[in-house]
Amino acid sequence: MNKMKQLAPFVLLILILGIVGRMDYDDHVQLERYKCERNQGMWKVEDNGNQYCGGKNG
């Protein structure tokens, strides 16, 4: 039990860093999508989850 109390702050820190990292990645994807669409590009999302700018109109 004492060992768990010692590890709790580290577990919490790792959890927080994971959440912040995921939010940062989502913001990055949104920015890239915005830049793509602003240049009349087509944002593509594949079945496997890959996302990219497909160039102008396809």
Backbone bond lengths (Angstrom), bond angles and torsions (degrees), N, CA, C in turn:
res aa  C-N    CA-C-N  psi(-1)  N-CA   C-N-CA  omega(-1)  CA-C   N-CA-C  phi
1 M - - - 1.455 - - 1.528 110.56 -
2 N 1.325 115.72 -41.39 1.461 120.06 -179.90 1.525 110.86 -64.98
3 K 1.331 115.93 -36.51 1.468 120.62 179.22 1.532 110.39 -64.40
4 M 1.337 116.90 -37.79 1.463 120.86 178.76 1.527 110.66 -65.45
5 K 1.312 117.23 -37.76 1.468 120.91 178.48 1.524 110.73 -65.11
6 Q 1.324 116.29 -34.79 1.460 120.12 178.59 1.528 111.15 -71.13
7 L 1.316 117.48 -33.87 1.462 121.37 -177.44 1.526 113.29 -83.91
8 A 1.309 118.16 -18.71 1.468 122.09 -175.29 1.529 113.34 -54.47
9 P 1.337 120.44 -46.17 1.474 118.79 179.70 1.532 112.93 -61.84
10 F 1.327 116.96 -36.53 1.461 120.23 179.72 1.527 111.22 -69.18
11 V 1.319 116.36 -40.41 1.459 121.09 178.32 1.519 109.92 -63.54
12 L 1.316 116.92 -42.68 1.463 121.57 178.78 1.529 110.77 -63.52
13 L 1.310 117.29 -42.71 1.464 121.53 178.88 1.531 110.95 -62.12
14 I 1.313 117.17 -44.42 1.464 120.78 179.25 1.523 110.57 -63.40
15 L 1.310 116.98 -40.69 1.460 121.30 178.23 1.525 110.97 -62.61
16 I 1.319 117.04 -45.48 1.470 121.10 179.71 1.526 110.85 -63.52
17 L 1.325 116.91 -44.02 1.467 119.91 179.32 1.526 111.24 -63.17
18 G 1.306 117.72 -36.14 1.460 121.08 177.57 1.513 111.82 -65.11
19 I 1.323 116.62 -42.25 1.468 120.70 179.36 1.518 110.37 -66.23
20 V 1.325 117.53 -45.64 1.465 121.46 179.96 1.524 110.37 -64.02
21 G 1.313 117.52 -40.51 1.464 121.18 178.25 1.513 111.92 -62.43
22 R 1.314 116.90 -40.01 1.468 120.71 178.95 1.524 110.53 -66.91
23 M 1.329 116.87 -41.42 1.464 120.27 179.09 1.521 109.95 -64.03
24 D 1.331 118.07 -39.73 1.455 122.01 179.58 1.530 110.30 -64.48
25 Y 1.325 117.44 -40.89 1.466 121.30 178.27 1.529 110.57 -63.71
26 D 1.330 116.97 -44.02 1.469 120.77 179.11 1.526 110.99 -61.39
27 D 1.341 116.98 -40.18 1.465 120.45 177.17 1.523 110.92 -63.86
28 H 1.326 116.71 -39.80 1.468 121.35 179.18 1.535 110.46 -62.49
29 V 1.323 116.90 -43.73 1.465 120.96 179.20 1.521 109.95 -63.12
30 Q 1.327 117.52 -43.56 1.465 120.89 179.57 1.529 111.27 -61.98
31 L 1.337 117.27 -40.32 1.462 121.09 178.98 1.527 110.59 -64.54
32 E 1.332 116.94 -44.46 1.463 120.02 179.07 1.526 110.96 -64.15
33 R 1.313 117.13 -38.75 1.468 120.78 178.31 1.523 110.17 -64.63
34 Y 1.321 117.06 -42.39 1.464 121.44 178.46 1.528 110.64 -61.41
35 K 1.343 116.81 -46.24 1.466 119.85 179.98 1.526 110.96 -62.57
36 C 1.321 116.99 -39.09 1.465 121.49 179.23 1.526 110.41 -63.02
37 E 1.325 116.60 -50.17 1.463 120.48 -177.23 1.523 111.66 -69.08
38 R 1.315 117.27 -29.32 1.463 120.91 177.82 1.527 111.02 -66.23
39 N 1.316 116.22 -30.30 1.470 121.60 177.72 1.526 111.49 -93.91
40 Q 1.313 116.92 23.75 1.465 124.21 -179.72 1.525 112.71 59.33
41 G 1.316 117.17 29.09 1.459 120.99 176.12 1.516 111.13 -86.98
42 M 1.308 115.67 167.06 1.466 121.96 177.75 1.527 108.54 -109.22
43 W 1.320 117.08 118.49 1.459 121.89 178.44 1.524 108.18 -78.81
44 K 1.316 116.64 125.90 1.459 120.92 -176.63 1.524 110.20 -113.81
45 V 1.321 115.48 138.65 1.460 122.48 174.68 1.521 106.97 -124.02
46 E 1.322 116.30 118.70 1.461 120.96 -178.78 1.527 110.50 -85.92
47 D 1.318 115.96 165.82 1.464 121.55 179.83 1.527 112.31 -60.17
48 N 1.340 116.91 -31.43 1.459 120.04 -178.54 1.530 112.74 -83.76
49 G 1.343 117.56 1.49 1.461 121.10 176.76 1.515 114.60 100.39
50 N 1.325 118.17 -10.15 1.460 120.11 177.61 1.526 109.81 -64.35
51 Q 1.333 115.73 139.28 1.458 121.55 178.82 1.521 108.26 -129.67
52 Y 1.335 116.04 138.98 1.453 119.82 179.95 1.515 110.14 -162.65
53 C 1.333 115.01 166.15 1.454 121.38 176.67 1.523 107.22 -87.38
54 G 1.331 116.00 122.94 1.457 120.42 -176.05 1.512 113.87 -89.10
55 G 1.308 118.63 13.46 1.454 120.49 -179.42 1.514 111.49 87.36
56 K 1.298 115.88 -176.99 1.466 120.87 -176.53 1.522 110.62 -69.27
57 N 1.318 115.00 120.41 1.470 123.50 176.32 1.525 113.34 49.87
58 G 1.298 115.59 42.50 1.458 118.51 174.43 1.468 110.89 120.22
